[in-house]
């Protein structure tokens, strides 16, 4: 397949692109810095400069069989100032709108759009279990995610199959959650964030890559798909398991008020949780390589040291 991808140089994209190439696909990537992207992705990937805007997008997808949309500025790490909210919206909803506008301007049109979303769609669920049939919550994160999905699903009106991948907290080497917390836990200074009772909807990076690749070719992957492992834990459970994996205590809880002081409203991304189940993926027969947290952490901590 000829695949057009956004977010190719991000944490997930850098793992997904080599997998697509190994599977024999041709890949064209939408990037902000072609020289830097060329060093990261290699000569096999055709690069399109995002500075070209909608005209470049239209040309880039003209012969694409499929599109994978991974674009989006990180939600965690900066305060949600009005400017930051605009950036988060533009990088998700704005880019997705541009993609679908280019699809609408066809034909020819791609057969499938696999677009990223997030479990923030469900808000803070407490003990309530949620799956793909549940309605969205309110609040900035949920509203951002609803807008993101609506932009992608617009392509269904033009005979393009749309799969929306609601991603949990991605565990992998060299980025994401593990890059932030593993060094702290190795020093014996780790612990739960906030109260620790909030659910921690995680997924191993390898399983996430498999969900994206399966969604490309399996027509049953349509609409929202929760990309989270079946073995969900609380924040306290995650901290305990990671401490055990690196043979260190995990007792230094970071209180919610400290996170609010540091991050403002953005702290809800760390102190609220979602008890999400991957109902649709399991119904479709997807087999998780890492369904339980202990095995995932054993793999990641072993790999990161050896």
Secondary structure, DSSP 4 states (H G I P E B T S, - for coil): -EEEEESTTSTTHHHHHHHHHHTT-EEEEEES-HHHHHHHH-TTSEEEEGGGHHHHHHHHTTT-SEEEE-----SSSS---HHHHHHHHIIIIIHHHHHHHHHHT-SS--SEEEEEEEGGGG---TT-EE-TTSPP--SHHHHHHHHHHHHHHGGGGGT-EEEEEEE-EEE-TTSHHHHHHHHHHHTT----BTTS-SEE-EEEHHHHHHHHHHHHH-TT--EEEEE--SS-EEHHHHHHHHHHHTT------B-HHHHHHHHGGGGHHHH---EE--HHHHHTT---TT-SHHHHHHHHHHHHH-
